[in-house]
Amino acid sequence: SPMALPHSIAILLIIPTILGLLAAPSCQAESVIYSRKILSGEKAKPCTPNNVLYTGESLYGGQSLTWESYTFIMQTDCNLVLYEGNGSIWASGSNGLGSGCYVTMQKDGNLVIYSKIGNSVWASQTHQAEGNYVLVLQKDRNVVIYGSSLWATNTPQFSLTSNSTTESGSGMADEGKIAMVTK
């Protein structure tokens, strides 16, 4: 039977899917069903997106998430960096703070870089209630942690204003958040 999602969580998951931000191109058709599975804790993956890091997963030195020309990489110098092509557009600033580092999407919603001896060298400071979270490198080049939108690099290429409308006719709420508009 379909899982009942609270209305706000369902909207949170459907809106990014509609905008094409949550799922990799090969995964878009199944993204709403898949989003429900993420929140329910299921690990079944209908496809393998390379722009997503799930709760409990890690990137080790040299491993990355990618979307078209964007790369979110855990570098071997312990710096977590977002690149557009060859240019760095965001970095954790943790280079040189450890060795053998890896970044983990924790079950409390916090994205943390650890050294090989287990010392935390950087964190997104997004710890919340224990649950299932997902970090997504979006096609707008922003990196976002979802569960509730907890943290972002704030590097999108486009923005909508309160007077803007999308192709579907939805607009932006006064706070700059996506809102569903029914007519």
Contacts in CASP RR format, 6 or more apart in sequence:
PFRMAT RR
TARGET T0000
AUTHOR 0000-0000-0000
METHOD contacts of the structure
MODEL  1
SPMALPHSIAILLIIPTILGLLAAPSCQAESVIYSRKILSGEKAKPCTPN
NVLYTGESLYGGQSLTWESYTFIMQTDCNLVLYEGNGSIWASGSNGLGSG
CYVTMQKDGNLVIYSKIGNSVWASQTHQAEGNYVLVLQKDRNVVIYGSSL
WATNTPQFSLTSNSTTESGSGMADEGKIAMVTK
2 36 0 8 1.000
3 36 0 8 1.000
3 39 0 8 1.000
3 40 0 8 1.000
5 13 0 8 1.000
5 36 0 8 1.000
5 39 0 8 1.000
9 39 0 8 1.000
9 147 0 8 1.000
11 180 0 8 1.000
12 146 0 8 1.000
12 147 0 8 1.000
12 148 0 8 1.000
12 149 0 8 1.000
13 22 0 8 1.000
13 32 0 8 1.000
13 35 0 8 1.000
13 36 0 8 1.000
13 39 0 8 1.000
13 146 0 8 1.000
14 32 0 8 1.000
14 35 0 8 1.000
15 178 0 8 1.000
15 180 0 8 1.000
16 22 0 8 1.000
16 136 0 8 1.000
16 138 0 8 1.000
16 146 0 8 1.000
17 23 0 8 1.000
17 28 0 8 1.000
17 31 0 8 1.000
17 32 0 8 1.000
17 35 0 8 1.000
18 168 0 8 1.000
19 166 0 8 1.000
19 178 0 8 1.000
20 28 0 8 1.000
20 31 0 8 1.000
20 139 0 8 1.000
21 136 0 8 1.000
21 138 0 8 1.000
21 139 0 8 1.000
21 140 0 8 1.000
21 144 0 8 1.000
22 31 0 8 1.000
22 35 0 8 1.000
22 136 0 8 1.000
22 138 0 8 1.000
22 146 0 8 1.000
23 30 0 8 1.000
23 31 0 8 1.000
23 34 0 8 1.000
23 47 0 8 1.000
23 49 0 8 1.000
24 47 0 8 1.000
24 49 0 8 1.000
24 50 0 8 1.000
24 51 0 8 1.000
24 52 0 8 1.000
24 67 0 8 1.000
26 47 0 8 1.000
26 49 0 8 1.000
27 34 0 8 1.000
27 46 0 8 1.000
27 47 0 8 1.000
27 49 0 8 1.000
30 46 0 8 1.000
30 47 0 8 1.000
33 46 0 8 1.000
34 45 0 8 1.000
34 46 0 8 1.000
34 47 0 8 1.000
37 44 0 8 1.000
38 54 0 8 1.000
38 132 0 8 1.000
38 134 0 8 1.000
39 132 0 8 1.000
39 147 0 8 1.000
40 132 0 8 1.000
41 55 0 8 1.000
41 131 0 8 1.000
41 132 0 8 1.000
43 54 0 8 1.000
50 65 0 8 1.000
50 66 0 8 1.000
50 67 0 8 1.000
51 65 0 8 1.000
51 66 0 8 1.000
51 67 0 8 1.000
51 136 0 8 1.000
51 137 0 8 1.000
51 138 0 8 1.000
52 65 0 8 1.000
52 134 0 8 1.000
52 135 0 8 1.000
52 136 0 8 1.000
52 137 0 8 1.000
53 59 0 8 1.000
53 65 0 8 1.000
53 105 0 8 1.000
53 134 0 8 1.000
53 135 0 8 1.000
54 105 0 8 1.000
54 132 0 8 1.000
54 133 0 8 1.000
54 134 0 8 1.000
55 105 0 8 1.000
55 106 0 8 1.000
55 107 0 8 1.000
55 109 0 8 1.000
55 131 0 8 1.000
55 132 0 8 1.000
55 133 0 8 1.000
55 134 0 8 1.000
56 104 0 8 1.000
56 105 0 8 1.000
56 106 0 8 1.000
56 107 0 8 1.000
57 104 0 8 1.000
57 105 0 8 1.000
58 102 0 8 1.000
58 103 0 8 1.000
58 104 0 8 1.000
58 105 0 8 1.000
59 65 0 8 1.000
59 73 0 8 1.000
59 74 0 8 1.000
59 102 0 8 1.000
59 103 0 8 1.000
60 74 0 8 1.000
60 100 0 8 1.000
60 102 0 8 1.000
61 73 0 8 1.000
61 74 0 8 1.000
61 75 0 8 1.000
61 76 0 8 1.000
61 100 0 8 1.000
61 101 0 8 1.000
61 102 0 8 1.000
62 73 0 8 1.000
62 74 0 8 1.000
62 75 0 8 1.000
62 76 0 8 1.000
63 73 0 8 1.000
63 74 0 8 1.000
64 71 0 8 1.000
64 72 0 8 1.000
64 73 0 8 1.000
64 74 0 8 1.000
65 71 0 8 1.000
65 72 0 8 1.000
65 73 0 8 1.000
65 135 0 8 1.000
65 137 0 8 1.000
65 143 0 8 1.000
66 72 0 8 1.000
66 137 0 8 1.000
67 137 0 8 1.000
67 138 0 8 1.000
67 139 0 8 1.000
67 141 0 8 1.000
68 139 0 8 1.000
69 84 0 8 1.000
69 85 0 8 1.000
70 82 0 8 1.000
70 83 0 8 1.000
70 84 0 8 1.000
70 85 0 8 1.000
70 137 0 8 1.000
70 141 0 8 1.000
71 82 0 8 1.000
71 83 0 8 1.000
71 85 0 8 1.000
72 80 0 8 1.000
72 81 0 8 1.000
72 82 0 8 1.000
72 83 0 8 1.000
72 137 0 8 1.000
72 143 0 8 1.000
73 80 0 8 1.000
73 81 0 8 1.000
73 83 0 8 1.000
74 80 0 8 1.000
74 101 0 8 1.000
74 102 0 8 1.000
74 103 0 8 1.000
74 113 0 8 1.000
75 81 0 8 1.000
75 95 0 8 1.000
76 100 0 8 1.000
76 101 0 8 1.000
77 95 0 8 1.000
77 96 0 8 1.000
78 94 0 8 1.000
78 95 0 8 1.000
78 96 0 8 1.000
78 97 0 8 1.000
78 98 0 8 1.000
78 99 0 8 1.000
78 100 0 8 1.000
78 101 0 8 1.000
78 113 0 8 1.000
78 115 0 8 1.000
78 121 0 8 1.000
79 91 0 8 1.000
79 92 0 8 1.000
79 93 0 8 1.000
79 94 0 8 1.000
79 95 0 8 1.000
79 96 0 8 1.000
80 91 0 8 1.000
80 92 0 8 1.000
80 93 0 8 1.000
80 94 0 8 1.000
80 103 0 8 1.000
80 113 0 8 1.000
80 122 0 8 1.000
81 88 0 8 1.000
81 90 0 8 1.000
81 91 0 8 1.000
81 92 0 8 1.000
82 88 0 8 1.000
82 89 0 8 1.000
82 90 0 8 1.000
82 91 0 8 1.000
82 137 0 8 1.000
82 141 0 8 1.000
82 143 0 8 1.000
82 153 0 8 1.000
82 155 0 8 1.000
83 89 0 8 1.000
84 141 0 8 1.000
89 141 0 8 1.000
89 153 0 8 1.000
89 155 0 8 1.000
90 143 0 8 1.000
90 153 0 8 1.000
90 155 0 8 1.000
92 113 0 8 1.000
92 122 0 8 1.000
93 122 0 8 1.000
94 101 0 8 1.000
94 113 0 8 1.000
94 121 0 8 1.000
94 122 0 8 1.000
97 115 0 8 1.000
97 121 0 8 1.000
97 122 0 8 1.000
98 115 0 8 1.000
98 116 0 8 1.000
98 119 0 8 1.000
98 121 0 8 1.000
99 115 0 8 1.000
99 116 0 8 1.000
100 115 0 8 1.000
100 116 0 8 1.000
101 113 0 8 1.000
101 114 0 8 1.000
101 115 0 8 1.000
101 116 0 8 1.000
101 121 0 8 1.000
102 113 0 8 1.000
102 114 0 8 1.000
102 116 0 8 1.000
103 111 0 8 1.000
103 112 0 8 1.000
103 113 0 8 1.000
103 114 0 8 1.000
104 111 0 8 1.000
104 112 0 8 1.000
104 114 0 8 1.000
105 111 0 8 1.000
105 133 0 8 1.000
105 134 0 8 1.000
105 135 0 8 1.000
105 145 0 8 1.000
106 112 0 8 1.000
106 127 0 8 1.000
106 133 0 8 1.000
107 130 0 8 1.000
107 131 0 8 1.000
107 132 0 8 1.000
107 133 0 8 1.000
108 127 0 8 1.000
108 128 0 8 1.000
108 129 0 8 1.000
108 130 0 8 1.000
108 131 0 8 1.000
109 124 0 8 1.000
109 126 0 8 1.000
109 127 0 8 1.000
109 128 0 8 1.000
109 131 0 8 1.000
109 133 0 8 1.000
109 145 0 8 1.000
109 147 0 8 1.000
109 150 0 8 1.000
110 123 0 8 1.000
110 124 0 8 1.000
110 125 0 8 1.000
110 126 0 8 1.000
110 127 0 8 1.000
110 128 0 8 1.000
111 123 0 8 1.000
111 124 0 8 1.000
111 126 0 8 1.000
111 135 0 8 1.000
111 145 0 8 1.000
111 151 0 8 1.000
112 120 0 8 1.000
112 122 0 8 1.000
112 123 0 8 1.000
112 124 0 8 1.000
113 120 0 8 1.000
113 121 0 8 1.000
113 122 0 8 1.000
113 123 0 8 1.000
114 120 0 8 1.000
114 121 0 8 1.000
115 121 0 8 1.000
124 145 0 8 1.000
124 150 0 8 1.000
124 151 0 8 1.000
125 151 0 8 1.000
126 145 0 8 1.000
126 150 0 8 1.000
126 151 0 8 1.000
128 148 0 8 1.000
128 150 0 8 1.000
131 147 0 8 1.000
132 147 0 8 1.000
133 145 0 8 1.000
133 146 0 8 1.000
133 147 0 8 1.000
133 150 0 8 1.000
134 145 0 8 1.000
134 146 0 8 1.000
134 147 0 8 1.000
135 143 0 8 1.000
135 144 0 8 1.000
135 145 0 8 1.000
135 146 0 8 1.000
136 143 0 8 1.000
136 144 0 8 1.000
136 145 0 8 1.000
136 146 0 8 1.000
137 143 0 8 1.000
138 144 0 8 1.000
138 156 0 8 1.000
140 156 0 8 1.000
140 157 0 8 1.000
140 158 0 8 1.000
141 155 0 8 1.000
141 156 0 8 1.000
141 157 0 8 1.000
142 152 0 8 1.000
142 153 0 8 1.000
142 154 0 8 1.000
142 155 0 8 1.000
142 156 0 8 1.000
143 152 0 8 1.000
143 153 0 8 1.000
143 155 0 8 1.000
144 151 0 8 1.000
144 152 0 8 1.000
144 153 0 8 1.000
145 151 0 8 1.000
145 152 0 8 1.000
160 166 0 8 1.000
160 171 0 8 1.000
160 172 0 8 1.000
160 176 0 8 1.000
161 172 0 8 1.000
162 171 0 8 1.000
162 172 0 8 1.000
162 173 0 8 1.000
162 174 0 8 1.000
162 176 0 8 1.000
164 171 0 8 1.000
164 172 0 8 1.000
165 171 0 8 1.000
169 181 0 8 1.000
170 178 0 8 1.000
170 179 0 8 1.000
170 180 0 8 1.000
170 181 0 8 1.000
171 178 0 8 1.000
171 179 0 8 1.000
171 181 0 8 1.000
172 178 0 8 1.000
172 179 0 8 1.000
173 179 0 8 1.000
END
